[in-house]
Structures are given as C-alpha cells and as structure tokens.
Amino acid sequence: MYYEIRRYQTQPGRREEWVRYMEEVIIPFQTAQGMNVTASFIDDQDEDGYVWMRRFEDESDSDALYAAVYQHNRWKNEIGPIVNSLLIPEKTVVTRVSPTPASPLR
C-alpha cells in the first residue's frame, strides 16, 4: 500500500476557485470511479499552493484507477480542460510515499 502526495500550483489568485472545483467536482468524480482520496489541503505558506493525497493498494490498483479516471470521457472532455485552466501543470509535483510501520496511515 502506498500514497500519492500531489502538490499543485494554481493560476495566481485562483486557489479558492480550484478548491471549490476539487471539492464539488473532482473528488466526487474520482471517488465514484473508485479512487481513495485521503486528504485535501491548502498551503498556508503559498497563497496559490494546494496539496492532496490518494491511497493505492498496489501498482495494479493504481493502474486500474488511473485508467478509470483519466480515460473517462467526462474527464477528457469536461473536467481535464478545466483542471488545465486552473492549474500551472508544469509546477505539479507528485511524490509516492509508503507509511512507516507505526504510522496511523498504515
């Protein structure tokens, strides 16, 4: 089991709009496809920073969920274009992490 920590940079001044879109559209859509979204944060030190986490059981789980979400027509035709207009894609940082034995996230 592992987590993805995803850090995004929104277009300047658009973080509030991004958070609303995440919470009202993206997270419900992804969870409906089976994605396990475990956390959503705003960066207190960067007014345009946003961080979220997703959990995967293993590589095959990740592959299946990525396909279910990102190959879905709604993502490709509706959600994805809006995501690209709200974020600065080249500033996205994705880190894969595994909890330590004593971690509550295990």
Short mmCIF file of the C-alpha atoms (twelve columns), coordinates in Angstrom:
data_MODEL
# 
_entry.id   MODEL 
# 
loop_
_atom_site.group_PDB 
_atom_site.id 
_atom_site.type_symbol 
_atom_site.label_atom_id 
_atom_site.label_alt_id 
_atom_site.label_comp_id 
_atom_site.label_asym_id 
_atom_site.label_seq_id 
_atom_site.Cartn_x 
_atom_site.Cartn_y 
_atom_site.Cartn_z 
_atom_site.pdbx_PDB_model_num 
ATOM 1   C CA . MET A 1   0.000   0.000  0.000   1 
ATOM 2   C CA . TYR A 2   1.213   3.498  -0.799  1 
ATOM 3   C CA . TYR A 3   0.082   7.090  -1.094  1 
ATOM 4   C CA . GLU A 4   0.495   9.781  -3.681  1 
ATOM 5   C CA . ILE A 5   1.085   13.275 -2.370  1 
ATOM 6   C CA . ARG A 6   0.191   15.675 -5.164  1 
ATOM 7   C CA . ARG A 7   1.225   19.322 -4.932  1 
ATOM 8   C CA . TYR A 8   -0.323  21.771 -7.348  1 
ATOM 9   C CA . GLN A 9   0.209   25.440 -8.086  1 
ATOM 10  C CA . THR A 10  -2.952  27.235 -9.118  1 
ATOM 11  C CA . GLN A 11  -3.025  30.120 -11.524 1 
ATOM 12  C CA . PRO A 12  -2.387  33.274 -9.470  1 
ATOM 13  C CA . GLY A 13  -5.391  34.189 -7.345  1 
ATOM 14  C CA . ARG A 14  -7.467  31.162 -8.397  1 
ATOM 15  C CA . ARG A 15  -6.900  28.815 -5.459  1 
ATOM 16  C CA . GLU A 16  -10.312 29.399 -3.887  1 
ATOM 17  C CA . GLU A 17  -11.947 28.565 -7.222  1 
ATOM 18  C CA . TRP A 18  -9.700  25.479 -7.514  1 
ATOM 19  C CA . VAL A 19  -10.586 24.207 -4.035  1 
ATOM 20  C CA . ARG A 20  -14.285 24.631 -4.764  1 
ATOM 21  C CA . TYR A 21  -13.907 22.703 -8.062  1 
ATOM 22  C CA . MET A 22  -11.895 19.964 -6.335  1 
ATOM 23  C CA . GLU A 23  -14.441 19.536 -3.570  1 
ATOM 24  C CA . GLU A 24  -17.564 19.821 -5.718  1 
ATOM 25  C CA . VAL A 25  -16.456 18.047 -8.904  1 
ATOM 26  C CA . ILE A 26  -13.048 16.334 -8.980  1 
ATOM 27  C CA . ILE A 27  -13.036 14.498 -5.659  1 
ATOM 28  C CA . PRO A 28  -16.643 13.236 -6.040  1 
ATOM 29  C CA . PHE A 29  -15.913 12.152 -9.626  1 
ATOM 30  C CA . GLN A 30  -12.698 10.357 -8.725  1 
ATOM 31  C CA . THR A 31  -14.190 8.623  -5.683  1 
ATOM 32  C CA . ALA A 32  -17.144 7.494  -7.821  1 
ATOM 33  C CA . GLN A 33  -14.576 5.773  -10.077 1 
ATOM 34  C CA . GLY A 34  -13.089 4.005  -7.020  1 
ATOM 35  C CA . MET A 35  -10.228 6.387  -6.183  1 
ATOM 36  C CA . ASN A 36  -9.376  6.644  -2.483  1 
ATOM 37  C CA . VAL A 37  -8.826  10.343 -1.756  1 
ATOM 38  C CA . THR A 38  -7.469  10.607 1.773   1 
ATOM 39  C CA . ALA A 39  -6.735  14.308 2.261   1 
ATOM 40  C CA . SER A 40  -7.014  17.772 0.744   1 
ATOM 41  C CA . PHE A 41  -5.034  20.798 1.963   1 
ATOM 42  C CA . ILE A 42  -4.321  24.421 1.167   1 
ATOM 43  C CA . ASP A 43  -0.730  25.538 1.609   1 
ATOM 44  C CA . ASP A 44  -0.576  28.059 4.462   1 
ATOM 45  C CA . GLN A 45  2.742   29.408 3.176   1 
ATOM 46  C CA . ASP A 46  1.833   29.766 -0.512  1 
ATOM 47  C CA . GLU A 47  -1.384  31.541 -1.427  1 
ATOM 48  C CA . ASP A 48  -1.633  29.565 -4.682  1 
ATOM 49  C CA . GLY A 49  -0.478  26.179 -3.329  1 
ATOM 50  C CA . TYR A 50  -2.687  23.106 -2.921  1 
ATOM 51  C CA . VAL A 51  -1.863  19.550 -1.782  1 
ATOM 52  C CA . TRP A 52  -3.902  16.364 -1.784  1 
ATOM 53  C CA . MET A 53  -3.323  12.675 -1.138  1 
ATOM 54  C CA . ARG A 54  -4.610  9.477  -2.674  1 
ATOM 55  C CA . ARG A 55  -4.135  5.906  -1.457  1 
ATOM 56  C CA . PHE A 56  -3.468  2.819  -3.581  1 
ATOM 57  C CA . GLU A 57  -3.253  -0.814 -2.572  1 
ATOM 58  C CA . ASP A 58  -0.594  -1.668 -5.156  1 
ATOM 59  C CA . GLU A 59  0.589   -0.909 -8.677  1 
ATOM 60  C CA . SER A 60  -2.258  -2.792 -10.380 1 
ATOM 61  C CA . ASP A 61  -4.785  -0.862 -8.254  1 
ATOM 62  C CA . SER A 62  -3.128  2.395  -9.312  1 
ATOM 63  C CA . ASP A 63  -3.098  1.415  -12.995 1 
ATOM 64  C CA . ALA A 64  -6.787  0.458  -12.942 1 
ATOM 65  C CA . LEU A 65  -7.847  3.622  -11.104 1 
ATOM 66  C CA . TYR A 66  -5.757  5.899  -13.315 1 
ATOM 67  C CA . ALA A 67  -7.427  4.345  -16.376 1 
ATOM 68  C CA . ALA A 68  -10.919 4.596  -14.850 1 
ATOM 69  C CA . VAL A 69  -10.444 8.298  -14.083 1 
ATOM 70  C CA . TYR A 70  -8.239  9.695  -16.830 1 
ATOM 71  C CA . GLN A 71  -9.628  7.662  -19.747 1 
ATOM 72  C CA . HIS A 72  -13.224 8.503  -18.797 1 
ATOM 73  C CA . ASN A 73  -14.978 10.688 -21.372 1 
ATOM 74  C CA . ARG A 74  -16.118 13.123 -18.702 1 
ATOM 75  C CA . TRP A 75  -12.511 13.665 -17.584 1 
ATOM 76  C CA . LYS A 76  -11.211 14.089 -21.112 1 
ATOM 77  C CA . ASN A 77  -13.994 16.352 -22.361 1 
ATOM 78  C CA . GLU A 78  -15.116 18.316 -19.312 1 
ATOM 79  C CA . ILE A 79  -13.002 18.043 -16.163 1 
ATOM 80  C CA . GLY A 80  -9.491  17.841 -17.634 1 
ATOM 81  C CA . PRO A 81  -9.745  21.062 -19.662 1 
ATOM 82  C CA . ILE A 82  -10.985 22.973 -16.601 1 
ATOM 83  C CA . VAL A 83  -8.161  21.497 -14.486 1 
ATOM 84  C CA . ASN A 84  -5.637  22.715 -17.064 1 
ATOM 85  C CA . SER A 85  -7.123  26.219 -16.987 1 
ATOM 86  C CA . LEU A 86  -6.974  26.476 -13.179 1 
ATOM 87  C CA . LEU A 87  -3.507  24.992 -12.564 1 
ATOM 88  C CA . ILE A 88  0.033   25.603 -13.751 1 
ATOM 89  C CA . PRO A 89  0.620   21.983 -14.895 1 
ATOM 90  C CA . GLU A 90  4.410   22.223 -15.178 1 
ATOM 91  C CA . LYS A 91  4.614   23.052 -11.466 1 
ATOM 92  C CA . THR A 92  2.832   19.854 -10.393 1 
ATOM 93  C CA . VAL A 93  4.897   17.619 -8.092  1 
ATOM 94  C CA . VAL A 94  3.780   14.037 -7.390  1 
ATOM 95  C CA . THR A 95  5.539   12.095 -4.630  1 
ATOM 96  C CA . ARG A 96  4.898   8.425  -3.933  1 
ATOM 97  C CA . VAL A 97  5.261   7.561  -0.242  1 
ATOM 98  C CA . SER A 98  4.785   4.458  1.908   1 
ATOM 99  C CA . PRO A 99  3.807   4.696  5.566   1 
ATOM 100 C CA . THR A 100 6.279   3.513  8.175   1 
ATOM 101 C CA . PRO A 101 5.312   0.523  10.362  1 
ATOM 102 C CA . ALA A 102 3.995   2.698  13.222  1 
ATOM 103 C CA . SER A 103 2.180   5.226  11.001  1 
ATOM 104 C CA . PRO A 104 -1.552  5.694  11.652  1 
ATOM 105 C CA . LEU A 105 -1.963  5.749  7.866   1 
ATOM 106 C CA . ARG A 106 -0.974  2.107  7.569   1 
# 
